[in-house]
Amino acid sequence: MTLDPALKARIEQQVASHDVVLYMKGTPKMPQCGFSAKTAGMLDSLLAGDFAAFNVLEDESIREGIKQFGDWPTIPQLYIRGELVGGCDIVTEMFNAGELHDMLGLEKPDRTPPEIEISDKAAAKIREFLDAYPGQHLHFSVAADWDANFNIGPRQGHEIATEAAGITILMDLASAQRAKGAKIDWVETVQGEGLKLDLPGAPPPVRQMTPAELQQRMNAGERVLVVDTRSEADRNSRPLEFARPLDAGLMAELKDADPALPLIFLCNVGVSSQAVAEHYRKQGFAEVYNLEGGVQALLG
């Protein structure tokens, strides 16, 4: 199937628009698939957002055309100075090997193993688990949105290895940089037991704000953005003039908003807004709140 000449010219213009161009699902701040998120996260860690990204989900012709254009069947796709580099797996390999840094004219990456602390109780549980998988290794990953995971698997060869409590932990380059100073413990709660992780470099956790505290900050004229995550019907039945609905327009604004802007999320009872607040915390906003009790507590 021949690529339409007009579409080909359009893609050529996009590829030439910037030294680094990423075709992905979603946007760097709001990716819509894990592979796109991982690739955009690696680029952002190197270029601090200084690259062009095209959301293929917004244009079906680009989504299919880019596959023909580079003879590459999957998304994401990375182009550097007009040349196709590849997809997520290739970019990940090049990133961990330092080859992507070379291609971008950057210094070799710091591969110093991070210092990680594991409590005695957590170490005992991890060893017990590893004993059930002889010949396998403990892998630790921290994604760009700071979601952390432990996995058991073979050594790939590109990992950075660190030792803690007599346990070897393997990480990719990006995870190793985010894992600096991590503390791993084993906790038992009413919900069950499991590993507890503290990442000092992660954005601050979502904090709860009472209706009285919200009123006080607004009365003081502080710069805050109150975001209403309720449905349109709920907003119409109990409107809040000082809050902005989380619609497409606001989501677009938040992609490029000042990360120091305090965000306060609310819903009917303060439950669903917690999840939305957590999403924006992971986007790098430094001060994120959830309104405790929601509109029900605010208006009674």
C-alpha positions, 0 to 999 in steps of 0.5 A: 500500500502506497503512502498518500503523497500529501500525508507523506509530505505532512509527516516529513514536515513533522519529522523535520520540525525538531531534532528529536521527534516522538510519535506516541500514544497520548502526550509526554505528560499524559501518555496513553500506553506504557511503552509510550510513557517509558519512551517519553520518560527517558527522553524527558530525563535527558532533554527536559521536555525539549523534543517534539511529540505527536499524539497519534491517537488524535489523528488516525491518518498519522497513526497508520501513516507513520507505520508506512513512512518508516516501515515500522509496525508499532508505536511509539517511534523515535526520530532523531535528526530525521532518522528513525531510531526505533521503538521502545525496546531499542530506545531503552537498550540505547538509553541504558548503554549510553548510546542515546546520550551519544546520539544526542550529544550529551555526556555519558550517563552516571552509572553510580549504583544508588544507595538503598536501605533494606530493613532486616524484616524486608530482607528476610522476606525478599530472600525467602522469595528469591530462594523459590526462584534459583538462578533468578535476580531481583529487579527494581524499576521506578517509572517516570511517574514514580510507580515502583515495581519489583520483579524476578527475572534473569540478568539482561546485562545492561543493569546497574547493580547495587547491594543492600542487606546482602541482596543484589538489586538490578535496575535500569539506568533511569530507575537507578537515578530515581532510586537514590536513597530509597528505603524498603521495609516490610509492614503489616496492616489491617489491609495485609502485609507487604513491602513499603517503599520510600523514594525521597526523590518522588513528588510529595504525596497528595495531602488532605485539605479541610473545607475550612482550610480551603476557605481560609486560603481563598479568603487570603487571596492565595494563588490556588487552582480548585479543580472540580472532578464531578460529572456535569450533572452533579456540577449543575445541581450543586455549582461551585463558582470558584472551581473549574471543571476538569474538562478537555480545556483544563486538562490541556492547560495543566499539561504546561502549567507551572508545577509550583501551582497548588492544585486542590481537587474535589468531588462529591465525597472526596473519594474519586478526586483522590485518584485524580489528585494522585495522577497529577501529583505524578505529573510533577506538581509539587503541591497537590491536595484532595478536599476532605469530604468533598462537596458534601463536607463543603456545602453540608 
